[in-house]
Amino acid sequence: MKNRLKVLRAERDWTQAQLADALDVSRQTINAIETGKFDPSLPLAFRAARLFGLRIEEIFHDQDPPL
Amino acid sequence: MNPSKPVENRYQSRIRTNVKRLYRWHSAWAAVTLLMCFGPGFLWHRALGLTLLAAGLDVAVGVGMILATKKFIEELDELQRKIFLNALGIAVGVGLIVGVPWTVMDVYHVIHFHANFGFLVILQGLTFLVSLLYGTWRYR
């Protein structure tokens, strides 16, 4: 799954630590999501969407082919 | 919600508190387990009542340690929980697949020393530690 977390964070001039604090996770988790090593759960994706004022699909993109 | 510039991440602060709690419970359990192991032989000369009391205390503190560990895992964020539980799963698995042949070899005298349970505990501990470090490195 691809995501725009790093871009959105950079647009707001936030550090990974600040974003981690806002989403109540570790900085390592933010880094792993941004680098595509870890896909967040739905609740965490919703928290990120609320934080950025966007819809989930505007942040996270599915890479799997359609069924 | 606007992220502020924190001195310490709220998450980190919470985990630090939980780690301290976990450390206290594990230390208490280790101390009571030592008392239970060596008390009957060295402190109260196998007095049944005191041995039973020590065993009961060991179980009670052990339950506290389990509950503290459960709380610790619940409060980890999802990536940390995944790393922790993966490491725990590997440690339990290694303990099982080594422990059974280890015991059988002792029963049939394939190995010429007693298959002490302590070795398995150390093996599981080391396996957990290595798995945890690997998981942390993998998602660094």
N, CA and C atoms of all chains as a GROMACS GRO file, in nm:
protein
  621
    1MET      N    1   0.084  -0.120   0.000
    1MET     CA    2   0.000   0.000   0.000
    1MET      C    3   0.088   0.125   0.000
    2LYS      N    4   0.061   0.216  -0.094
    2LYS     CA    5   0.137   0.342  -0.097
    2LYS      C    6   0.064   0.448  -0.013
    3ASN      N    7   0.138   0.548   0.028
    3ASN     CA    8   0.072   0.655   0.104
    3ASN      C    9   0.143   0.788   0.082
    4ARG      N   10   0.071   0.896   0.115
    4ARG     CA   11   0.123   1.033   0.098
    4ARG      C   12   0.158   1.098   0.231
    5LEU      N   13   0.180   1.014   0.330
    5LEU     CA   14   0.202   1.066   0.465
    5LEU      C   15   0.322   1.162   0.471
    6LYS      N   16   0.430   1.122   0.405
    6LYS     CA   17   0.553   1.203   0.410
    6LYS      C   18   0.530   1.340   0.344
    7VAL      N   19   0.459   1.338   0.231
    7VAL     CA   20   0.431   1.463   0.158
    7VAL      C   21   0.342   1.554   0.242
    8LEU      N   22   0.237   1.495   0.297
    8LEU     CA   23   0.142   1.574   0.377
    8LEU      C   24   0.211   1.632   0.501
    9ARG      N   25   0.298   1.552   0.558
    9ARG     CA   26   0.372   1.598   0.676
    9ARG      C   27   0.466   1.713   0.638
   10ALA      N   28   0.535   1.695   0.526
   10ALA     CA   29   0.630   1.798   0.482
   10ALA      C   30   0.556   1.928   0.447
   11GLU      N   31   0.438   1.917   0.389
   11GLU     CA   32   0.360   2.037   0.355
   11GLU      C   33   0.328   2.120   0.479
   12ARG      N   34   0.313   2.052   0.589
   12ARG     CA   35   0.280   2.122   0.715
   12ARG      C   36   0.404   2.151   0.800
   13ASP      N   37   0.518   2.109   0.747
   13ASP     CA   38   0.646   2.132   0.816
   13ASP      C   39   0.649   2.065   0.953
   14TRP      N   40   0.595   1.944   0.958
   14TRP     CA   41   0.596   1.867   1.083
   14TRP      C   42   0.711   1.766   1.077
   15THR      N   43   0.766   1.736   1.192
   15THR     CA   44   0.867   1.630   1.199
   15THR      C   45   0.794   1.496   1.220
   16GLN      N   46   0.868   1.389   1.201
   16GLN     CA   47   0.809   1.257   1.227
   16GLN      C   48   0.767   1.246   1.373
   17ALA      N   49   0.848   1.304   1.461
   17ALA     CA   50   0.818   1.297   1.605
   17ALA      C   51   0.687   1.371   1.636
   18GLN      N   52   0.665   1.485   1.571
   18GLN     CA   53   0.541   1.561   1.595
   18GLN      C   54   0.420   1.485   1.543
   19LEU      N   55   0.436   1.426   1.425
   19LEU     CA   56   0.325   1.349   1.370
   19LEU      C   57   0.296   1.227   1.458
   20ALA      N   58   0.405   1.164   1.505
   20ALA     CA   59   0.390   1.047   1.594
   20ALA      C   60   0.313   1.087   1.720
   21ASP      N   61   0.346   1.203   1.774
   21ASP     CA   62   0.278   1.250   1.895
   21ASP      C   63   0.130   1.276   1.867
   22ALA      N   64   0.102   1.336   1.753
   22ALA     CA   65  -0.037   1.367   1.719
   22ALA      C   66  -0.119   1.240   1.697
   23LEU      N   67  -0.054   1.135   1.646
   23LEU     CA   68  -0.127   1.010   1.620
   23LEU      C   69  -0.111   0.910   1.734
   24ASP      N   70  -0.037   0.949   1.838
   24ASP     CA   71  -0.015   0.865   1.956
   24ASP      C   72   0.049   0.731   1.921
   25VAL      N   73   0.154   0.740   1.841
   25VAL     CA   74   0.233   0.621   1.808
   25VAL      C   75   0.381   0.658   1.821
   26SER      N   76   0.468   0.559   1.801
   26SER     CA   77   0.612   0.587   1.809
   26SER      C   78   0.660   0.648   1.677
   27ARG      N   79   0.775   0.718   1.684
   27ARG     CA   80   0.832   0.776   1.562
   27ARG      C   81   0.870   0.666   1.464
   28GLN      N   82   0.913   0.552   1.519
   28GLN     CA   83   0.950   0.438   1.434
   28GLN      C   84   0.831   0.392   1.349
   29THR      N   85   0.713   0.398   1.406
   29THR     CA   86   0.593   0.355   1.333
   29THR      C   87   0.566   0.450   1.216
   30ILE      N   88   0.580   0.581   1.243
   30ILE     CA   89   0.559   0.680   1.135
   30ILE      C   90   0.660   0.654   1.023
   31ASN      N   91   0.784   0.633   1.062
   31ASN     CA   92   0.890   0.609   0.962
   31ASN      C   93   0.859   0.482   0.881
   32ALA      N   94   0.818   0.375   0.950
   32ALA     CA   95   0.788   0.249   0.881
   32ALA      C   96   0.670   0.264   0.785
   33ILE      N   97   0.571   0.346   0.823
   33ILE     CA   98   0.456   0.369   0.734
   33ILE      C   99   0.500   0.451   0.613
   34GLU      N  100   0.576   0.557   0.640
   34GLU     CA  101   0.620   0.645   0.530
   34GLU      C  102   0.706   0.571   0.429
   35THR      N  103   0.789   0.478   0.476
   35THR     CA  104   0.878   0.405   0.386
   35THR      C  105   0.811   0.281   0.327
   36GLY      N  106   0.686   0.260   0.362
   36GLY     CA  107   0.611   0.148   0.306
   36GLY      C  108   0.645   0.012   0.364
   37LYS      N  109   0.716   0.013   0.478
   37LYS     CA  110   0.752  -0.114   0.540
   37LYS      C  111   0.637  -0.170   0.624
   38PHE      N  112   0.545  -0.082   0.661
   38PHE     CA  113   0.436  -0.124   0.750
   38PHE      C  114   0.307  -0.055   0.708
   39ASP      N  115   0.201  -0.133   0.697
   39ASP     CA  116   0.070  -0.076   0.665
   39ASP      C  117  -0.009  -0.054   0.794
   40PRO      N  118  -0.061   0.065   0.814
   40PRO     CA  119  -0.134   0.091   0.938
   40PRO      C  120  -0.269   0.021   0.943
   41SER      N  121  -0.320   0.006   1.063
   41SER     CA  122  -0.454  -0.051   1.080
   41SER      C  123  -0.557   0.053   1.034
   42LEU      N  124  -0.680   0.009   1.019
   42LEU     CA  125  -0.786   0.101   0.978
   42LEU      C  126  -0.807   0.214   1.081
   43PRO      N  127  -0.810   0.182   1.214
   43PRO     CA  128  -0.826   0.292   1.311
   43PRO      C  129  -0.714   0.397   1.301
   44LEU      N  130  -0.590   0.352   1.280
   44LEU     CA  131  -0.480   0.448   1.270
   44LEU      C  132  -0.491   0.528   1.140
   45ALA      N  133  -0.532   0.462   1.034
   45ALA     CA  134  -0.551   0.532   0.906
   45ALA      C  135  -0.661   0.638   0.920
   46PHE      N  136  -0.767   0.606   0.994
   46PHE     CA  137  -0.875   0.703   1.018
   46PHE      C  138  -0.822   0.821   1.100
   47ARG      N  139  -0.739   0.792   1.200
   47ARG     CA  140  -0.684   0.901   1.284
   47ARG      C  141  -0.600   0.994   1.197
   48ALA      N  142  -0.519   0.935   1.107
   48ALA     CA  143  -0.436   1.016   1.018
   48ALA      C  144  -0.524   1.101   0.926
   49ALA      N  145  -0.630   1.039   0.875
   49ALA     CA  146  -0.721   1.112   0.785
   49ALA      C  147  -0.785   1.229   0.858
   50ARG      N  148  -0.829   1.206   0.982
   50ARG     CA  149  -0.891   1.313   1.061
   50ARG      C  150  -0.790   1.425   1.086
   51LEU      N  151  -0.667   1.385   1.117
   51LEU     CA  152  -0.562   1.483   1.147
   51LEU      C  153  -0.535   1.574   1.026
   52PHE      N  154  -0.529   1.514   0.909
   52PHE     CA  155  -0.499   1.593   0.788
   52PHE      C  156  -0.625   1.651   0.724
   53GLY      N  157  -0.740   1.615   0.776
   53GLY     CA  158  -0.866   1.666   0.720
   53GLY      C  159  -0.892   1.612   0.579
   54LEU      N  160  -0.852   1.487   0.557
   54LEU     CA  161  -0.870   1.425   0.426
   54LEU      C  162  -0.943   1.292   0.440
   55ARG      N  163  -0.982   1.235   0.326
   55ARG     CA  164  -1.039   1.101   0.330
   55ARG      C  165  -0.924   1.000   0.327
   56ILE      N  166  -0.950   0.881   0.379
   56ILE     CA  167  -0.844   0.779   0.385
   56ILE      C  168  -0.782   0.754   0.248
   57GLU      N  169  -0.870   0.744   0.146
   57GLU     CA  170  -0.818   0.711   0.012
   57GLU      C  171  -0.737   0.826  -0.050
   58GLU      N  172  -0.743   0.944   0.013
   58GLU     CA  173  -0.660   1.054  -0.035
   58GLU      C  174  -0.519   1.046   0.026
   59ILE      N  175  -0.504   0.959   0.124
   59ILE     CA  176  -0.372   0.941   0.187
   59ILE      C  177  -0.312   0.806   0.150
   60PHE      N  178  -0.396   0.703   0.157
   60PHE     CA  179  -0.347   0.566   0.133
   60PHE      C  180  -0.403   0.512   0.002
   61HIS      N  181  -0.316   0.449  -0.077
   61HIS     CA  182  -0.357   0.396  -0.206
   61HIS      C  183  -0.328   0.247  -0.213
   62ASP      N  184  -0.429   0.171  -0.249
   62ASP     CA  185  -0.414   0.026  -0.264
   62ASP      C  186  -0.336  -0.004  -0.392
   63GLN      N  187  -0.240  -0.093  -0.384
   63GLN     CA  188  -0.160  -0.128  -0.503
   63GLN      C  189  -0.201  -0.261  -0.563
   64ASP      N  190  -0.287  -0.336  -0.491
   64ASP     CA  191  -0.327  -0.467  -0.543
   64ASP      C  192  -0.418  -0.450  -0.665
   65PRO      N  193  -0.412  -0.544  -0.760
   65PRO     CA  194  -0.502  -0.536  -0.875
   65PRO      C  195  -0.646  -0.560  -0.832
   66PRO      N  196  -0.745  -0.502  -0.902
   66PRO     CA  197  -0.885  -0.524  -0.863
   66PRO      C  198  -0.924  -0.670  -0.874
   67LEU      N  199  -1.019  -0.711  -0.788
   67LEU     CA  200  -1.062  -0.853  -0.787
   67LEU      C  201  -1.144  -0.886  -0.911
   68MET      N  202  -0.680   1.918   1.522
   68MET     CA  203  -0.571   1.880   1.612
   68MET      C  204  -0.437   1.919   1.551
   69ASN      N  205  -0.362   2.000   1.619
   69ASN     CA  206  -0.232   2.041   1.569
   69ASN      C  207  -0.121   1.980   1.653
   70PRO      N  208  -0.025   1.915   1.589
   70PRO     CA  209   0.084   1.858   1.667
   70PRO      C  210   0.169   1.968   1.729
   71SER      N  211   0.197   1.956   1.855
   71SER     CA  212   0.282   2.055   1.921
   71SER      C  213   0.428   2.006   1.911
   72LYS      N  214   0.517   2.080   1.972
   72LYS     CA  215   0.656   2.035   1.976
   72LYS      C  216   0.683   1.979   2.114
   73PRO      N  217   0.665   1.849   2.133
   73PRO     CA  218   0.676   1.793   2.267
   73PRO      C  219   0.820   1.770   2.309
   74VAL      N  220   0.843   1.779   2.438
   74VAL     CA  221   0.974   1.743   2.491
   74VAL      C  222   0.989   1.592   2.479
   75GLU      N  223   0.885   1.522   2.521
   75GLU     CA  224   0.882   1.377   2.504
   75GLU      C  225   0.745   1.339   2.450
   76ASN      N  226   0.745   1.259   2.348
   76ASN     CA  227   0.624   1.206   2.289
   76ASN      C  228   0.535   1.145   2.398
   77ARG      N  229   0.403   1.174   2.393
   77ARG     CA  230   0.312   1.117   2.494
   77ARG      C  231   0.320   0.965   2.494
   78TYR      N  232   0.332   0.909   2.374
   78TYR     CA  233   0.342   0.764   2.361
   78TYR      C  234   0.467   0.713   2.432
   79GLN      N  235   0.580   0.780   2.406
   79GLN     CA  236   0.706   0.739   2.469
   79GLN      C  237   0.697   0.749   2.620
   80SER      N  238   0.634   0.856   2.667
   80SER     CA  239   0.619   0.876   2.811
   80SER      C  240   0.537   0.762   2.874
   81ARG      N  241   0.429   0.726   2.805
   81ARG     CA  242   0.343   0.618   2.856
   81ARG      C  243   0.420   0.485   2.856
   82ILE      N  244   0.495   0.459   2.749
   82ILE     CA  245   0.570   0.334   2.740
   82ILE      C  246   0.680   0.330   2.846
   83ARG      N  247   0.742   0.446   2.870
   83ARG     CA  248   0.846   0.451   2.973
   83ARG      C  249   0.789   0.412   3.109
   84THR      N  250   0.671   0.463   3.140
   84THR     CA  251   0.604   0.429   3.266
   84THR      C  252   0.574   0.280   3.272
   85ASN      N  253   0.526   0.227   3.160
   85ASN     CA  254   0.492   0.084   3.156
   85ASN      C  255   0.615  -0.004   3.167
   86VAL      N  256   0.725   0.039   3.106
   86VAL     CA  257   0.850  -0.039   3.115
   86VAL      C  258   0.898  -0.044   3.259
   87LYS      N  259   0.887   0.071   3.329
   87LYS     CA  260   0.927   0.074   3.470
   87LYS      C  261   0.842  -0.021   3.553
   88ARG      N  262   0.710  -0.020   3.525
   88ARG     CA  263   0.619  -0.109   3.598
   88ARG      C  264   0.655  -0.255   3.569
   89LEU      N  265   0.682  -0.283   3.442
   89LEU     CA  266   0.718  -0.419   3.401
   89LEU      C  267   0.847  -0.463   3.469
   90TYR      N  268   0.943  -0.372   3.475
   90TYR     CA  269   1.072  -0.401   3.537
   90TYR      C  270   1.052  -0.435   3.685
   91ARG      N  271   0.965  -0.358   3.753
   91ARG     CA  272   0.940  -0.384   3.896
   91ARG      C  273   0.876  -0.521   3.916
   92TRP      N  274   0.778  -0.555   3.833
   92TRP     CA  275   0.711  -0.684   3.847
   92TRP      C  276   0.806  -0.800   3.816
   93HIS      N  277   0.885  -0.787   3.709
   93HIS     CA  278   0.979  -0.895   3.673
   93HIS      C  279   1.084  -0.912   3.781
   94SER      N  280   1.132  -0.801   3.837
   94SER     CA  281   1.232  -0.809   3.944
   94SER      C  282   1.172  -0.878   4.066
   95ALA      N  283   1.049  -0.839   4.100
   95ALA     CA  284   0.982  -0.899   4.217
   95ALA      C  285   0.964  -1.049   4.195
   96TRP      N  286   0.923  -1.085   4.073
   96TRP     CA  287   0.901  -1.227   4.044
   96TRP      C  288   1.033  -1.304   4.052
   97ALA      N  289   1.139  -1.248   3.997
   97ALA     CA  290   1.270  -1.314   4.001
   97ALA      C  291   1.314  -1.332   4.146
   98ALA      N  292   1.291  -1.230   4.230
   98ALA     CA  293   1.331  -1.237   4.371
   98ALA      C  294   1.252  -1.346   4.444
   99VAL      N  295   1.121  -1.349   4.421
   99VAL     CA  296   1.037  -1.448   4.490
   99VAL      C  297   1.069  -1.589   4.438
  100THR      N  298   1.099  -1.600   4.310
  100THR     CA  299   1.134  -1.731   4.254
  100THR      C  300   1.265  -1.781   4.315
  101LEU      N  301   1.360  -1.690   4.332
  101LEU     CA  302   1.486  -1.727   4.398
  101LEU      C  303   1.459  -1.775   4.540
  102LEU      N  304   1.371  -1.702   4.608
  102LEU     CA  305   1.335  -1.738   4.746
  102LEU      C  306   1.273  -1.878   4.749
  103MET      N  307   1.184  -1.904   4.652
  103MET     CA  308   1.118  -2.034   4.648
  103MET      C  309   1.216  -2.146   4.616
  104CYS      N  310   1.315  -2.117   4.529
  104CYS     CA  311   1.411  -2.220   4.490
  104CYS      C  312   1.510  -2.252   4.601
  105PHE      N  313   1.558  -2.146   4.666
  105PHE     CA  314   1.665  -2.168   4.763
  105PHE      C  315   1.620  -2.160   4.909
  106GLY      N  316   1.503  -2.103   4.933
  106GLY     CA  317   1.453  -2.091   5.070
  106GLY      C  318   1.439  -2.224   5.142
  107PRO      N  319   1.372  -2.323   5.081
  107PRO     CA  320   1.352  -2.449   5.152
  107PRO      C  321   1.483  -2.514   5.196
  108GLY      N  322   1.586  -2.506   5.115
  108GLY     CA  323   1.713  -2.570   5.147
  108GLY      C  324   1.802  -2.489   5.238
  109PHE      N  325   1.799  -2.358   5.224
  109PHE     CA  326   1.897  -2.276   5.295
  109PHE      C  327   1.839  -2.189   5.406
  110LEU      N  328   1.710  -2.157   5.398
  110LEU     CA  329   1.655  -2.062   5.496
  110LEU      C  330   1.563  -2.127   5.598
  111TRP      N  331   1.473  -2.214   5.556
  111TRP     CA  332   1.377  -2.267   5.655
  111TRP      C  333   1.377  -2.421   5.658
  112HIS      N  334   1.483  -2.482   5.614
  112HIS     CA  335   1.506  -2.626   5.629
  112HIS      C  336   1.384  -2.712   5.596
  113ARG      N  337   1.329  -2.684   5.479
  113ARG     CA  338   1.220  -2.763   5.419
  113ARG      C  339   1.091  -2.764   5.501
  114ALA      N  340   1.068  -2.661   5.580
  114ALA     CA  341   0.941  -2.651   5.654
  114ALA      C  342   0.828  -2.638   5.552
  115LEU      N  343   0.733  -2.733   5.557
  115LEU     CA  344   0.630  -2.742   5.454
  115LEU      C  345   0.547  -2.614   5.441
  116GLY      N  346   0.507  -2.559   5.554
  116GLY     CA  347   0.422  -2.440   5.553
  116GLY      C  348   0.489  -2.323   5.481
  117LEU      N  349   0.614  -2.300   5.514
  117LEU     CA  350   0.686  -2.187   5.452
  117LEU      C  351   0.710  -2.212   5.303
  118THR      N  352   0.734  -2.338   5.268
  118THR     CA  353   0.756  -2.371   5.126
  118THR      C  354   0.628  -2.346   5.047
  119LEU      N  355   0.515  -2.388   5.104
  119LEU     CA  356   0.386  -2.364   5.037
  119LEU      C  357   0.357  -2.214   5.027
  120LEU      N  358   0.392  -2.142   5.133
  120LEU     CA  359   0.370  -1.996   5.133
  120LEU      C  360   0.454  -1.930   5.023
  121ALA      N  361   0.580  -1.975   5.012
  121ALA     CA  362   0.669  -1.918   4.910
  121ALA      C  363   0.617  -1.950   4.771
  122ALA      N  364   0.568  -2.075   4.754
  122ALA     CA  365   0.514  -2.114   4.623
  122ALA      C  366   0.391  -2.031   4.588
  123GLY      N  367   0.304  -2.011   4.689
  123GLY     CA  368   0.184  -1.929   4.666
  123GLY      C  369   0.220  -1.786   4.632
  124LEU      N  370   0.319  -1.732   4.702
  124LEU     CA  371   0.364  -1.595   4.676
  124LEU      C  372   0.423  -1.585   4.536
  125ASP      N  373   0.496  -1.689   4.496
  125ASP     CA  374   0.558  -1.691   4.363
  125ASP      C  375   0.450  -1.687   4.254
  126VAL      N  376   0.345  -1.767   4.274
  126VAL     CA  377   0.236  -1.770   4.176
  126VAL      C  378   0.164  -1.635   4.174
  127ALA      N  379   0.138  -1.578   4.294
  127ALA     CA  380   0.066  -1.451   4.302
  127ALA      C  381   0.145  -1.339   4.232
  128VAL      N  382   0.275  -1.332   4.260
  128VAL     CA  383   0.357  -1.228   4.195
  128VAL      C  384   0.368  -1.257   4.045
  129GLY      N  385   0.371  -1.386   4.012
  129GLY     CA  386   0.375  -1.425   3.870
  129GLY      C  387   0.251  -1.378   3.795
  130VAL      N  388   0.134  -1.388   3.860
  130VAL     CA  389   0.010  -1.341   3.798
  130VAL      C  390   0.018  -1.188   3.778
  131GLY      N  391   0.070  -1.120   3.879
  131GLY     CA  392   0.088  -0.975   3.867
  131GLY      C  393   0.179  -0.940   3.750
  132MET      N  394   0.285  -1.020   3.734
  132MET     CA  395   0.381  -0.996   3.625
  132MET      C  396   0.313  -1.019   3.489
  133ILE      N  397   0.230  -1.122   3.482
  133ILE     CA  398   0.159  -1.150   3.356
  133ILE      C  399   0.065  -1.034   3.322
  134LEU      N  400  -0.008  -0.987   3.424
  134LEU     CA  401  -0.102  -0.876   3.400
  134LEU      C  402  -0.029  -0.748   3.359
  135ALA      N  403   0.088  -0.725   3.421
  135ALA     CA  404   0.168  -0.606   3.384
  135ALA      C  405   0.217  -0.620   3.240
  136THR      N  406   0.256  -0.742   3.202
  136THR     CA  407   0.302  -0.767   3.064
  136THR      C  408   0.187  -0.746   2.966
  137LYS      N  409   0.068  -0.795   3.005
  137LYS     CA  410  -0.051  -0.780   2.919
  137LYS      C  411  -0.080  -0.631   2.897
  138LYS      N  412  -0.075  -0.556   3.005
  138LYS     CA  413  -0.101  -0.411   2.994
  138LYS      C  414   0.005  -0.344   2.906
  139PHE      N  415   0.129  -0.386   2.925
  139PHE     CA  416   0.238  -0.331   2.845
  139PHE      C  417   0.214  -0.356   2.696
  140ILE      N  418   0.177  -0.479   2.662
  140ILE     CA  419   0.154  -0.514   2.521
  140ILE      C  420   0.036  -0.435   2.466
  141GLU      N  421  -0.069  -0.422   2.546
  141GLU     CA  422  -0.189  -0.349   2.501
  141GLU      C  423  -0.160  -0.202   2.472
  142GLU      N  424  -0.066  -0.146   2.546
  142GLU     CA  425  -0.039  -0.003   2.529
  142GLU      C  426   0.068   0.027   2.425
  143LEU      N  427   0.130  -0.079   2.371
  143LEU     CA  428   0.224  -0.056   2.261
  143LEU      C  429   0.147  -0.010   2.139
  144ASP      N  430   0.211   0.065   2.051
  144ASP     CA  431   0.140   0.099   1.927
  144ASP      C  432   0.143  -0.024   1.836
  145GLU      N  433   0.071  -0.018   1.725
  145GLU     CA  434   0.050  -0.141   1.649
  145GLU      C  435   0.177  -0.202   1.590
  146LEU      N  436   0.273  -0.119   1.551
  146LEU     CA  437   0.398  -0.175   1.497
  146LEU      C  438   0.480  -0.239   1.608
  147GLN      N  439   0.492  -0.168   1.720
  147GLN     CA  440   0.569  -0.222   1.832
  147GLN      C  441   0.505  -0.351   1.883
  148ARG      N  442   0.371  -0.353   1.885
  148ARG     CA  443   0.301  -0.474   1.929
  148ARG      C  444   0.329  -0.589   1.834
  149LYS      N  445   0.331  -0.560   1.705
  149LYS     CA  446   0.359  -0.663   1.605
  149LYS      C  447   0.500  -0.720   1.625
  150ILE      N  448   0.597  -0.630   1.645
  150ILE     CA  449   0.736  -0.674   1.666
  150ILE      C  450   0.745  -0.758   1.794
  151PHE      N  451   0.680  -0.710   1.900
  151PHE     CA  452   0.685  -0.778   2.031
  151PHE      C  453   0.621  -0.917   2.021
  152LEU      N  454   0.503  -0.923   1.961
  152LEU     CA  455   0.431  -1.051   1.953
  152LEU      C  456   0.500  -1.149   1.859
  153ASN      N  457   0.560  -1.098   1.751
  153ASN     CA  458   0.639  -1.185   1.663
  153ASN      C  459   0.753  -1.249   1.741
  154ALA      N  460   0.824  -1.166   1.817
  154ALA     CA  461   0.937  -1.215   1.896
  154ALA      C  462   0.890  -1.318   1.999
  155LEU      N  463   0.777  -1.288   2.061
  155LEU     CA  464   0.721  -1.379   2.162
  155LEU      C  465   0.684  -1.513   2.097
  156GLY      N  466   0.622  -1.506   1.980
  156GLY     CA  467   0.582  -1.628   1.908
  156GLY      C  468   0.701  -1.712   1.870
  157ILE      N  469   0.806  -1.648   1.822
  157ILE     CA  470   0.927  -1.722   1.783
  157ILE      C  471   0.990  -1.786   1.908
  158ALA      N  472   0.994  -1.712   2.018
  158ALA     CA  473   1.055  -1.764   2.141
  158ALA      C  474   0.977  -1.885   2.194
  159VAL      N  475   0.844  -1.876   2.192
  159VAL     CA  476   0.762  -1.989   2.237
  159VAL      C  477   0.782  -2.109   2.144
  160GLY      N  478   0.784  -2.082   2.013
  160GLY     CA  479   0.804  -2.190   1.915
  160GLY      C  480   0.937  -2.260   1.931
  161VAL      N  481   1.043  -2.180   1.946
  161VAL     CA  482   1.177  -2.238   1.963
  161VAL      C  483   1.181  -2.320   2.093
  162GLY      N  484   1.119  -2.267   2.199
  162GLY     CA  485   1.114  -2.339   2.326
  162GLY      C  486   1.047  -2.475   2.310
  163LEU      N  487   0.943  -2.478   2.230
  163LEU     CA  488   0.867  -2.602   2.210
  163LEU      C  489   0.946  -2.701   2.124
  164ILE      N  490   0.997  -2.653   2.009
  164ILE     CA  491   1.062  -2.749   1.919
  164ILE      C  492   1.199  -2.794   1.970
  165VAL      N  493   1.259  -2.718   2.059
  165VAL     CA  494   1.384  -2.763   2.120
  165VAL      C  495   1.352  -2.840   2.249
  166GLY      N  496   1.252  -2.794   2.323
  166GLY     CA  497   1.220  -2.852   2.453
  166GLY      C  498   1.177  -2.997   2.448
  167VAL      N  499   1.094  -3.033   2.349
  167VAL     CA  500   1.044  -3.171   2.343
  167VAL      C  501   1.158  -3.269   2.312
  168PRO      N  502   1.238  -3.249   2.204
  168PRO     CA  503   1.350  -3.341   2.180
  168PRO      C  504   1.451  -3.341   2.295
  169TRP      N  505   1.468  -3.224   2.355
  169TRP     CA  506   1.562  -3.209   2.468
  169TRP      C  507   1.521  -3.302   2.582
  170THR      N  508   1.392  -3.302   2.615
  170THR     CA  509   1.340  -3.387   2.724
  170THR      C  510   1.347  -3.534   2.685
  171VAL      N  511   1.308  -3.564   2.560
  171VAL     CA  512   1.308  -3.704   2.514
  171VAL      C  513   1.450  -3.760   2.517
  172MET      N  514   1.546  -3.679   2.474
  172MET     CA  515   1.686  -3.725   2.474
  172MET      C  516   1.734  -3.753   2.616
  173ASP      N  517   1.682  -3.676   2.711
  173ASP     CA  518   1.719  -3.699   2.851
  173ASP      C  519   1.655  -3.828   2.901
  174VAL      N  520   1.527  -3.848   2.867
  174VAL     CA  521   1.454  -3.969   2.913
  174VAL      C  522   1.524  -4.095   2.862
  175TYR      N  523   1.568  -4.093   2.734
  175TYR     CA  524   1.631  -4.212   2.675
  175TYR      C  525   1.784  -4.209   2.686
  176HIS      N  526   1.834  -4.122   2.770
  176HIS     CA  527   1.978  -4.115   2.799
  176HIS      C  528   2.065  -4.095   2.676
  177VAL      N  529   2.012  -4.023   2.578
  177VAL     CA  530   2.092  -3.989   2.460
  177VAL      C  531   2.196  -3.883   2.498
  178ILE      N  532   2.153  -3.792   2.586
  178ILE     CA  533   2.248  -3.693   2.638
  178ILE      C  534   2.288  -3.737   2.779
  179HIS      N  535   2.411  -3.710   2.815
  179HIS     CA  536   2.463  -3.763   2.940
  179HIS      C  537   2.461  -3.660   3.052
  180PHE      N  538   2.362  -3.573   3.046
  180PHE     CA  539   2.344  -3.480   3.158
  180PHE      C  540   2.194  -3.453   3.170
  181HIS      N  541   2.157  -3.400   3.285
  181HIS     CA  542   2.015  -3.376   3.311
  181HIS      C  543   1.965  -3.257   3.227
  182ALA      N  544   1.853  -3.277   3.155
  182ALA     CA  545   1.795  -3.170   3.072
  182ALA      C  546   1.726  -3.069   3.163
  183ASN      N  547   1.804  -2.977   3.211
  183ASN     CA  548   1.754  -2.879   3.306
  183ASN      C  549   1.659  -2.779   3.238
  184PHE      N  550   1.547  -2.753   3.306
  184PHE     CA  551   1.446  -2.658   3.254
  184PHE      C  552   1.505  -2.518   3.238
  185GLY      N  553   1.604  -2.486   3.322
  185GLY     CA  554   1.665  -2.353   3.318
  185GLY      C  555   1.726  -2.321   3.182
  186PHE      N  556   1.781  -2.426   3.115
  186PHE     CA  557   1.842  -2.404   2.983
  186PHE      C  558   1.737  -2.355   2.883
  187LEU      N  559   1.619  -2.414   2.895
  187LEU     CA  560   1.512  -2.375   2.803
  187LEU      C  561   1.468  -2.230   2.826
  188VAL      N  562   1.462  -2.193   2.954
  188VAL     CA  563   1.423  -2.055   2.987
  188VAL      C  564   1.526  -1.957   2.929
  189ILE      N  565   1.654  -1.992   2.944
  189ILE     CA  566   1.760  -1.906   2.889
  189ILE      C  567   1.751  -1.902   2.737
  190LEU      N  568   1.728  -2.018   2.675
  190LEU     CA  569   1.717  -2.025   2.529
  190LEU      C  570   1.600  -1.938   2.481
  191GLN      N  571   1.487  -1.950   2.550
  191GLN     CA  572   1.370  -1.870   2.510
  191GLN      C  573   1.398  -1.720   2.528
  192GLY      N  574   1.463  -1.687   2.637
  192GLY     CA  575   1.495  -1.547   2.664
  192GLY      C  576   1.585  -1.489   2.555
  193LEU      N  577   1.689  -1.566   2.520
  193LEU     CA  578   1.782  -1.518   2.417
  193LEU      C  579   1.714  -1.511   2.280
  194THR      N  580   1.631  -1.612   2.251
  194THR     CA  581   1.558  -1.611   2.123
  194THR      C  582   1.467  -1.490   2.115
  195PHE      N  583   1.398  -1.460   2.225
  195PHE     CA  584   1.308  -1.343   2.229
  195PHE      C  585   1.387  -1.215   2.204
  196LEU      N  586   1.502  -1.205   2.272
  196LEU     CA  587   1.584  -1.084   2.260
  196LEU      C  588   1.632  -1.064   2.117
  197VAL      N  589   1.684  -1.171   2.057
  197VAL     CA  590   1.735  -1.162   1.919
  197VAL      C  591   1.621  -1.128   1.823
  198SER      N  592   1.506  -1.194   1.842
  198SER     CA  593   1.390  -1.168   1.754
  198SER      C  594   1.342  -1.023   1.768
  199LEU      N  595   1.343  -0.974   1.891
  199LEU     CA  596   1.299  -0.836   1.915
  199LEU      C  597   1.394  -0.736   1.848
  200LEU      N  598   1.523  -0.762   1.860
  200LEU     CA  599   1.622  -0.674   1.798
  200LEU      C  600   1.610  -0.679   1.646
  201TYR      N  601   1.590  -0.801   1.594
  201TYR     CA  602   1.575  -0.816   1.448
  201TYR      C  603   1.451  -0.739   1.400
  202GLY      N  604   1.340  -0.754   1.472
  202GLY     CA  605   1.216  -0.686   1.434
  202GLY      C  606   1.233  -0.534   1.438
  203THR      N  607   1.300  -0.486   1.540
  203THR     CA  608   1.324  -0.342   1.553
  203THR      C  609   1.412  -0.292   1.438
  204TRP      N  610   1.514  -0.372   1.404
  204TRP     CA  611   1.604  -0.335   1.294
  204TRP      C  612   1.528  -0.338   1.161
  205ARG      N  613   1.444  -0.440   1.144
  205ARG     CA  614   1.372  -0.457   1.018
  205ARG      C  615   1.280  -0.338   0.989
  206TYR      N  616   1.218  -0.283   1.091
  206TYR     CA  617   1.124  -0.172   1.071
  206TYR      C  618   1.184  -0.036   1.112
  207ARG      N  619   1.316  -0.032   1.117
  207ARG     CA  620   1.382   0.092   1.166
  207ARG      C  621   1.352   0.211   1.073
   0.00000   0.00000   0.00000
